[in-house]
Amino acid sequence: MANHVKEQNTSKTPLPQKGGFVTKQPIETVSDKRLDSDEPESLQPQPHDGVQYVKGHPVIRDGTDVSNFIISDRDDGDPALTFRSVALGSVFTALSSVITMLYVFKPYQVQVSAVFVQLLVFILGKTWEILTPYPERFKWKWLQGTARFLNLGQHFGIKEHVVAALIASSGNNGLSGVEVYAVERLFYNISVNATTAVLSTFSISLCGFVIAGVLRPLIVYPAEMVYWATLPQVVLYQNLHFNPKSNKSRLMKFGWALAIAALWEFFPAYIVTWFGGISIFCLASMGAPKHIRTVFTRVFGGASANEGLGLLNFSLDWQYIQSTYLSLPFKQQFNTWIGYFIWYAVTLGLYYGNAWNAKNFPFMSSSLFLANGKGFSAMSVVNSRGTVDFAKLKEVGLPYLTSSTVWGYLTQNLAIGALITHVLIFYSKDMILSWKQARSRMQRDRHYQGMLKYKEVPMWWYLLLFALAFFAGLIVNIKGQTTLPVWGYIVALLLGAFISPFSSVMYGLYGNGIATNQLSKMVAGALHPGRPLAGLYFASWSHQVILLSVNLANWLKIGQYIKVPHRIMFGTQVYGTLLGAALNYVVMITIVTNKREILLDPIGNNVWSGSTVQSLNSQAVTWSLAKEVYSVNGRYVIVPLGLVIGLALPVLHYGIMKMFPRIRKWPLNTAIIVSWAGQAYYGNTSWIWSSIAVGVFSQFWLRRRMPKIYNEYNYLIGAALDGGSQLIVFILSFAVLGASGTEHPFPTWWGNPKGHPDHCL
């Protein structure tokens, strides 16, 4: 039959894997009754007797297949660190970091996507190449030398492109610290002096780089450490620069996809907002009584923030779906789907079961409430020194959380505990093997081998950078402006260093990590009760160690794929991080000084809003009451207990696998399951079923049944869709959605209703 899946084994020799040559085993066909061929779950790929082919094209199953068939190992030896790459990177660092900081204080949030920046850098880089004169056109030698230094008329290469985009993407690495300063200025009338600002920003921005440096043999070098979510970027880099004439057909399709995505985005984002959340059930209930419509909204609504669970609600707005679900491996997405179904059942059960007096509060919300359902003001219990006044707290009462938020907090702790145990049980042997192979330069991945000709970053560079960041933070905390004691600062760094390896391994293998920032906040509250500012600084330092280790490792992997020298990747990321932090700080000071009154207003207006920093302050105050709220006698004691319960989940999973060996074929990961069982406890939820549909199409059907199309176009078209939708969202934000100060809403009609876009109540 024409559509019959045909498989050929074209290789009788075992393929080299990062763990050495694998043993022979029968090939598993795509018709096997398995959930996916990514199993068993391990840093080492499933031993196989060759590449799996369908219709003559390889099926991508693991990191080695990605390395061999998706990413080219071509290295033209072109320059990476040039005046042009640094200049373009600096310009776009200013653009992305300033816009990001502006939108911290806006009612409408916009983030500049990596693919969008990547395309803008390419356009300006090629313009620089085409419109500037060749150095040979100048008569004088010194002028020719200057023109070459300025890269006038010279080819804009792939490595320059990567370095410029890397600098730009690093600009928001230090955003966390700047947000803390904004909270201090707005809510506590504390203005840190210049020394504190410079030293603490430097420390927070760079403290986590050392972890990535130490862990490179585990989280960068192995083929299985793919960092799947960045594959669209890597594929786009290579298609834009390698053999553009032979890739003309693919680039034409990329251009058409980008143009179509851009044109389409006008509809769900502005003209027909109903496309952002299509719910058959909400439409069917439009004539029903109010109490029925309320229930339907909670279950099926999801196009607006905190509207409902979004069950069977489909979004056609790509700005929410994104190429992530075209890129993440099936094993990751399969676990998230299990998590979502748990989330539906538990969230409804908690609310309608009136757990923690759930019916007194909104169905979904991340805000704090009093017992009577009114809003809880964090400032009502804080004194001028920035600490909790327990006499005021006794009068006001402890804050309450919605049941959806409690479940969200609980699942985050479950996931953190499960993350630690899962990595130790399932990956520890492979981690040791990978470490030994990398230390002896025996990693068999062709991209790793291709980088051996470049000088590695010596470990003392990482250690020196950490020493400078550590002592900068030490000075700040000794001076006392942070209210965080020195011992608390050291504990924060140790906590981040402990979690980083687990988080980085999970991110590299699955393309998506486990949220761990709540652990930092919870520990800070337990160690520093009644001191919200100390908690903010503690969480910033601790979580930044984790975040920066993942970010640096991610870009080091891109550098390994593209063959950008190690030292250039390191140096430019440090430069971009510091430049972005400085720009963020300047913009923050300007806005907070000039717009203080409106930023303190709980509502704000259509131009300015302090909701982001207000939320940060509320969380800090809440966690500073950890002993009252989350202790043994607290109403939410189950939240910290989630850590202990989470540690046991992978052990239970491992035990069941021993009892029932067939379960080994199922790509289960309890850390991912419980994380996604509560991750969407607030905000827009209409994109969930669309993401499931995209994942099933891409990773379950296209990858397995039509690998030729998948290998050539899956990641490339994903990048085009991201770039097109992001471009229009960016334009609409300033043109009509109020980012420039004046909003121009599209006229109300059935496809753009006044209420919820999905026509729920």
Secondary structure, 3 states (H helix, E strand, C coil): CCCCCCCCCCCCCCCEECCEECCCCCCCCCCCCCCCCCCCCCCCCCCCCCCCEECCEECCCCHHHHHHHHCCCCCCCCCCCCHHHHHHHHHHHHHHHHHHHHHHCCCCCCCCCHHHHHHHHHHHHHHHHHHCCCHHHCCCHHHHHHHHHCCCCCCCCHHHHHHHHHHHHHHHCCHHHHHHHHHHHHHCCCCCCHHHHHHHHHHHHHCCHHHHHHCHHHHCCCCCCCCHHHHHHHHHHHHHHCCCCCCHHHHHHHHHHHHHHHHHHHHHHHHCHHHHCECHHHHHCCCCCHHHHHHHHHHHCCCCCCCCCCCCCECCCHHHHCCHHHHCCHHHHHHHHHHHHHHHHHHHHHHHCCHHHHHHCCCCCCCCECCCCCECCHHHHECCCCCECHHHHHHHCCCECCHHHHHHHHHHHHHHHHHHHHHHHHHHHHHHHHHHHHHCCCCCCHHHHHCCCCCCCCHHHHHHHHHHHHHHHHHHHHHCCCCCCHHHHHHHHHHHHHHHHHHHHHHHHHCCCCCCHHHHHHHHHHHCCCCHHHHHHHHHHHHHHHHHHHHHHHHHHHHHHHCCCHHHHHHHHHHHHHHHHHHHHHHHHHHHHHCHHHHHCCCCCCCCCCHHHHHHHHHHHHHHCHHHHCCCCCCCCHHHHHHHHHHHHHHHHHHHHHHCHHHHHCCCCHHHHHHHCCCCCCCCCCCHHHHHHHHHHHHHHHHHHCHHHHHHHHHHHHHHHHHHHHHHHHHHHHHCECCCCCECCCCCECCECCCCCCCCC
